């Protein structure tokens, strides 16, 4: 079996904390060979996301993918921390474009529902601790590389509406966390001396004025904007001092100790059966009863899966038969339409043959003689019109216009008649009897 870099990191964390502290199993993940036994969830943790589906791989959880943008992701422990003397080793990696953006938060709060999938800039009131990893500093400006800052709230401050949120940080340090090509290790220790934060085994900040009670919940949230960063969580190991917790710690094992045999589950007891059983090492099945139970469960699982495949194939076959019958009925019902299509096709073929015949006639005959005769006829008509048209128009004008002497005679006759009429009028008036008053 190959040993991954993540396994070596988890082993180093376990070895470093085993001497004085013990890992709290129900608050930790990534300390073994696999984060998830079935790829569907993280034991002891609730996974949620907005804008994408969270990816739970064998060695990491992708809270925000490199695409799409404007996504959120959250991991919240199902159990509360029952100790005030504890240490967290948190392994993560951030990668993205050169101008990428996003933030990662580690929470320890009284009410995880008050935070949900929000980041520090979107949460309103919460009671607890927030460690923020982003590209902003304590003056509210963006810095090259990034920073790690610590915030506390007792439920009285509304972080979402606060006008100067960066002023509330009680500690910070600069840290270039993006595109390192390796996981970064964030360590947080809380004891009677206060709170200490380290990054890659180097001091980041510490304070003696922080005292957190027990009964709070751990959580991890990440969010991105238009140019997203991908935040991947590799491990989260919570360790406490001896006799300071009520959870079930994973004690350091001796070299000669044998691993306890896994609890074998029947297929009918697994959720959403049929399901696959987790892989089991042969040396863990020591008795014939365990070997038979494991073999029985796996054969039964294969049988159920084959039955499901047969049922699926039968359903598909039934649907194909129904579709075939529908198509056959449609063809029979529209038989007349097929005849009409045939007649139209025949007419189109006749038109094509006629066009081809005309094309052959045009290409085979010489029409130069006909065009020459037509041109001569047009020239003859044009010459006759241009030669005889002016003379004909002159004759028409001369024959249609009145003669000058006739017009003069008419005018003179009219004048003579008017003069004679005037003379007659004068004579009659002069010979008429005169009346006197």
C-alpha positions in Angstrom: 0.0 0.0 0.0 1.4 3.4 -1.0 1.9 6.1 1.6 0.7 9.5 0.6 2.1 12.8 1.7 -1.1 13.4 3.6 -0.6 10.2 5.6 2.9 11.3 6.5 1.6 14.7 7.6 -1.1 13.1 9.7 1.4 10.7 11.2 3.7 13.5 12.1 0.8 15.4 13.8 -0.2 12.3 15.7 3.4 11.6 16.9 3.9 15.2 18.0 0.8 15.3 20.1 0.7 11.8 21.4 3.3 12.5 24.1 1.2 15.1 26.0 -2.2 15.1 24.3 -4.6 12.7 22.7 -6.5 13.1 19.4 -10.3 13.5 19.9 -11.7 11.2 17.2 -15.2 12.6 17.0 -13.8 16.2 16.4 -11.0 15.2 13.9 -10.6 14.0 10.4 -7.7 13.3 8.1 -5.6 11.6 10.8 -6.0 8.2 9.2 -5.6 6.8 5.7 -8.8 8.1 4.3 -11.0 11.1 5.2 -14.2 9.4 4.1 -14.9 5.7 4.2 -17.4 5.9 1.3 -16.8 9.3 -0.4 -20.2 10.6 0.7 -19.4 12.4 4.0 -16.9 13.1 6.7 -17.6 11.0 9.9 -18.5 13.3 12.8 -18.9 16.4 10.5 -21.6 18.0 8.4 -20.7 19.2 5.0 -22.7 21.9 3.1 -22.1 24.2 0.1 -23.7 26.9 -2.0 -23.3 27.2 -5.7 -21.6 23.8 -6.1 -21.5 20.3 -4.8 -18.7 19.7 -2.2 -16.0 17.3 -3.3 -15.1 14.7 -0.7 -12.0 12.9 -1.8 -9.9 10.3 -0.1 -7.3 12.7 1.2 -9.0 16.1 1.2 -12.3 18.0 1.1 -12.7 20.8 -1.6 -14.8 23.5 0.1 -14.7 25.8 -2.9 -13.7 24.6 -6.4 -11.7 26.7 -8.9 -14.9 27.1 -10.9 -17.6 28.4 -10.8 -17.3 31.8 -9.0 -19.2 33.1 -6.0 -19.4 29.8 -4.1 -19.4 28.8 -0.4 -18.5 25.7 1.5 -18.7 24.7 5.2 -17.7 21.9 7.5 -19.1 21.8 11.1 -18.4 19.3 13.8 -21.4 17.4 15.0 -20.0 17.2 18.6 -19.0 20.0 20.9 -15.6 20.5 22.4 -15.6 19.4 26.1 -12.2 20.8 27.1 -10.6 24.1 27.7 -7.1 22.8 27.2 -6.8 21.9 23.5 -4.8 22.1 20.4 -5.9 22.2 16.7 -3.6 21.2 13.8 -5.3 22.4 10.6 -3.9 21.5 7.2 -5.2 23.4 4.1 -4.2 24.5 0.7 -5.3 27.5 -1.5 -4.8 27.9 -5.2 -6.2 30.0 -8.0 -5.5 32.7 -10.5 -2.9 35.4 -10.0 -5.5 37.9 -9.0 -7.7 35.3 -7.2 -9.8 36.1 -4.2 -11.5 34.3 -1.4 -11.2 33.7 2.3 -11.0 30.8 4.8 -12.3 30.8 8.3 -11.8 28.5 11.3 -14.5 28.9 13.9 -15.1 27.9 17.5 -18.5 29.2 18.3 -21.4 28.6 20.7 -24.0 28.4 18.0 -22.9 27.1 14.7 -26.3 27.9 13.1 -25.5 31.6 13.7 -22.6 31.3 11.2 -23.7 28.6 8.8 -21.9 29.0 5.5 -21.0 32.7 6.0 -17.6 34.2 6.1 -16.5 36.8 8.6 -17.8 39.6 6.4 -21.3 38.1 6.0 -22.0 36.8 9.6 -24.0 39.0 11.9 -23.7 38.1 15.6 -21.8 35.1 16.9 -20.3 34.1 20.2 -16.8 32.7 20.0 -13.5 32.7 18.0 -12.8 33.2 14.3 -9.4 32.8 12.6 -9.5 34.4 9.2 -7.1 33.7 6.3 -7.5 36.1 3.4 -5.6 38.9 1.5 -6.5 41.8 3.8 -4.6 43.4 6.6 -5.6 45.2 9.8 -6.0 48.5 7.9 -8.6 47.1 5.6 -6.5 47.1 2.5 -5.4 44.3 0.3 -1.8 43.1 0.7 0.4 41.0 -1.5 0.4 37.4 -0.3 -2.2 37.4 2.5 -2.6 37.5 6.3 -3.9 35.5 9.2 -6.1 37.4 11.7 -7.9 36.5 14.9 -11.4 37.9 16.0 -13.5 37.5 19.1 -17.1 38.2 19.7 -19.4 37.8 22.6 -22.6 38.1 20.5 -22.8 41.9 20.9 -21.0 43.0 17.7 -22.8 42.7 14.3 -19.8 42.0 12.0 -21.9 42.3 8.8 -22.9 45.9 9.5 -19.7 47.0 11.2 -18.0 49.9 9.4 -14.4 49.1 10.5 -14.3 45.4 10.9 -10.5 45.2 10.6 -10.1 47.2 13.8 -11.7 44.3 15.8 -8.8 41.9 15.2 -6.9 41.1 18.3 -3.9 39.6 16.5 -2.5 39.1 13.0 0.5 38.1 10.9 1.4 38.3 7.2 1.4 34.9 5.4 1.5 34.1 1.7 -0.8 31.2 1.6 -1.8 31.0 -2.1 -0.3 28.7 -4.8 2.4 27.2 -2.6 2.0 23.8 -4.1 1.8 22.2 -0.7 -0.6 22.2 2.3 -0.1 24.8 5.0 -0.3 23.8 8.6 -2.1 26.1 11.0 -1.8 25.3 14.7 -4.0 26.8 17.4 -3.3 26.1 21.1 -5.6 27.2 24.0 -4.8 26.6 27.6 -4.4 28.5 30.9 -1.8 30.7 29.3 -4.1 32.0 26.6 -4.2 31.5 22.9 -1.3 30.9 20.5 -1.5 30.7 16.7 1.3 29.2 14.6 1.6 28.8 10.8 4.1 26.2 9.4 5.6 25.8 12.9 6.3 29.5 13.1 4.7 31.9 15.6 2.0 34.1 14.1 0.4 35.8 17.1 -0.5 35.0 20.7 -2.4 36.6 23.6 -3.0 35.9 27.2 -6.3 37.8 27.4 -8.4 35.1 25.6 -10.2 32.4 27.7 -12.7 30.3 25.8 -15.2 28.1 27.6 -16.0 24.5 26.7 -19.1 23.3 24.9 -18.4 25.3 21.7 -18.4 23.8 18.1 -15.5 23.8 15.6 -16.3 24.8 12.0 -14.6 25.7 8.8 -16.1 28.0 6.1 -14.7 29.3 2.8 -16.1 31.6 0.2 -15.0 33.1 -3.2 -16.0 36.0 -5.4 -15.6 36.6 -9.2 -12.0 35.3 -9.4 -12.3 32.2 -7.2 -9.7 30.5 -5.1 -9.9 26.8 -4.5 -9.7 26.0 -0.8 -8.8 22.3 0.1 -8.9 20.9 3.6 -6.5 18.0 4.2 -6.8 17.4 8.0 -8.3 18.8 11.2 -6.8 17.2 14.3 -8.1 18.2 17.7 -6.1 17.1 20.7 -6.7 17.7 24.4 -4.8 17.2 27.6 -5.4 13.9 29.5 -8.5 13.7 31.5 -9.9 17.0 30.1 -12.4 15.7 27.6 -15.3 13.3 27.5 -15.0 12.3 23.8 -13.4 9.0 22.7 -9.7 9.8 21.9 -7.6 7.8 19.6 -4.7 6.8 21.8 -1.2 6.1 20.3 -0.9 2.4 19.5 1.9 0.2 20.4 3.8 -1.5 17.7 2.8 -5.0 18.9 -0.9 -4.2 19.4 -3.3 -5.6 16.9 -6.0 -3.5 15.3 -9.5 -4.2 16.5 -11.7 -6.0 13.9 -14.1 -3.8 12.2 -17.8 -4.1 12.8 -19.3 -6.1 9.9 -22.6 -4.8 8.7 -25.2 -6.7 6.7 -26.3 -5.1 3.5 -29.9 -4.6 4.7 -28.5 -2.5 7.6 -26.7 -0.1 5.3 -28.4 3.1 4.1 -29.8 3.2 0.6 -29.1 -0.5 0.0 -27.6 -2.0 -2.1 -24.4 -0.2 -1.2 -20.7 -1.1 -1.3 -18.9 -2.3 1.8 -15.7 -0.6 2.9 -12.5 -2.5 2.1 -11.3 -4.7 4.9 -7.7 -5.9 5.5 -7.4 -9.7 5.5 -5.5 -9.8 8.8 -8.4 -8.1 10.6 -10.7 -11.2 9.9 -9.2 -13.7 12.3 -12.1 -16.1 12.8 -14.1 -18.2 10.3 -17.3 -16.5 11.4 -16.0 -13.1 10.6 -14.6 -14.3 7.2 -17.9 -16.0 6.4 -20.0 -12.9 7.4 -17.8 -10.7 5.3 -18.0 -13.0 2.3 -21.8 -13.4 2.7 -22.3 -9.6 2.9 -20.2 -9.0 -0.3 -21.9 -11.8 -2.3 -25.3 -10.5 -1.2 -24.3 -7.0 -2.3 -23.2 -8.3 -5.7 -26.5 -10.2 -6.0 -28.5 -7.1 -5.2 -26.6 -5.0 -7.7 -27.1 -7.6 -10.4 -30.8 -7.7 -9.6 -31.0 -3.9 -9.9 -29.2 -4.1 -13.2 -31.6 -6.7 -14.5 -34.6 -4.6 -13.4 -33.1 -1.6 -15.1 -32.5 -3.5 -18.3 -36.1 -4.9 -18.2 -37.5 -1.4 -17.7 -35.4 -0.1 -20.7 -36.6 -3.0 -22.8 -40.2 -2.3 -22.0 -39.8 1.4 -22.9 -38.2 0.4 -26.2 -41.1 -1.9 -27.0 -43.6 0.9 -26.3 -41.7 3.3 -28.4 -41.5 0.8 -31.3 -45.3 0.3 -31.1 -45.9 4.0 -31.1 -43.8 4.5 -34.2 -45.4 1.6 -36.0 -48.9 3.0 -35.3 -47.9 6.4 -36.5 -46.6 5.0 -39.8 -49.8 3.0 -40.4 -52.0 6.1 -39.5 -50.1 8.3 -41.9 -50.0 6.0 -44.8 -51.9 8.5 -47.1 -49.3 11.1 -46.3 -46.6 8.7 -47.6 -48.5 8.4 -50.9 -48.8 12.2 -51.2 -45.1 12.5 -50.6 -44.5 9.9 -53.3 -46.6 11.8 -55.9 -44.8 15.1 -55.0 -41.5 13.4 -55.4 -42.6 12.1 -58.9 -43.6 15.6 -60.0 -40.3 17.1 -58.8 -38.5 14.5 -60.9 -40.5 15.4 -64.0 -39.6 19.1 -63.5 -36.0 18.2 -63.1 -36.0 16.2 -66.4 -37.7 19.1 -68.2 -35.2 21.6 -67.0 -32.3 19.3 -68.0 -33.9 18.9 -71.5 -34.1 22.7 -72.0 -30.6 23.1 -70.8 -29.3 20.5 -73.3 -31.2 22.3 -76.1 -29.7 25.6 -75.2 -26.2 24.2 -75.0 -26.4 22.2 -78.3 -27.9 24.8 -80.7 -26.2 27.9 -82.3 -28.4 31.0 -82.0 -25.9 33.4 -83.7 -27.8 33.4 -87.0 -31.1 34.2 -85.4 -29.5 37.0 -83.3 -27.9 38.5 -86.5 -31.3 38.5 -88.3 -32.9 40.1 -85.3 -30.3 42.8 -85.2 -30.7 43.6 -89.0 -34.4 43.9 -88.6 -34.0 46.3 -85.7 -31.5 48.4 -87.7 -33.9 48.5 -90.7 -36.8 49.7 -88.6 -34.7 52.3 -86.9 -33.3 53.6 -90.3 -36.8 53.9 -91.8 -38.1 55.8 -88.8 -35.2 58.2 -88.7 -35.4 58.9 -92.4 -39.1 59.4 -93.1 -40.4 60.6 -89.7 -39.3 64.4 -90.1 -40.9 64.7 -93.6 -44.1 63.0 -92.5 -44.4 65.3 -89.4 -43.9 68.4 -91.7 -46.6 67.3 -94.0 -49.0 66.7 -91.2 -48.3 70.2 -89.7 -48.7 71.9 -93.1 -51.9 70.1 -94.0 -53.4 70.7 -90.6 -52.5 74.4 -90.1 -55.0 77.2 -91.3 -54.2 79.5 -94.3 -53.2 83.1 -93.5 -55.4 84.8 -96.2 -58.5 83.1 -95.0 -57.8 84.3 -91.5 -57.3 87.9 -92.7 -60.5 87.8 -94.8 -62.5 86.6 -91.8 -61.1 89.4 -89.6 -61.9 92.1 -92.3 -65.4 90.8 -92.8 -66.1 90.9 -89.1 -64.9 94.5 -88.9 -67.1 95.6 -91.9 -70.2 93.9 -90.4 -69.6 95.7 -87.1 -69.3 99.1 -88.8 -72.5 98.6 -90.8 -74.4 97.7 -87.7 -73.2 100.8 -86.0 -74.3 103.1 -88.9 -77.8 101.5 -88.9 -78.1 102.0 -85.2 -77.2 105.7 -85.4 -79.7 106.4 -88.2 -82.6 104.8 -86.4 -81.8 106.8 -83.2 -81.6 110.0 -85.1 -85.0 109.5 -86.8 -86.8 108.5 -83.6 -89.3 111.2 -82.1 -87.9 113.3 -79.3 -89.6 113.5 -75.9 -89.6 116.7 -73.9 -90.4 117.1 -70.2 
